[in-house]
């Protein structure tokens, strides 16, 4: 959690610069926004609301830019669906283990 807190100002600065130079809907700006959301999510429950808003903005932008079936858009769908699973508890591995046991049954 501590590294995500330390990285947050850098992600915010990168996002601000991308928005200023490239515009709010460029693919690089969307990646910068997504990176900030990941950093916020990694900080825990208290930051999930802000992360969720950023994920929504990224998903909306990627839908406009790429359409529904592009890998980046699909990544945004996934990120948006699981923002409440704490990263520090290994949620991704637990998720895939759960999905794997359901598909094998």
Secondary structure, DSSP 8 states (H G I E B T S, - for coil): -HHHHHHHHHHHHHHHHHHHHH-TTSHHHHHHHHHHHHHHHHT-GGGHHHHHHHHHHHHHHHHHHH-TTSHHHHHHHHHHHTTTS-GGGTHHHHHHHHHHHHHH-
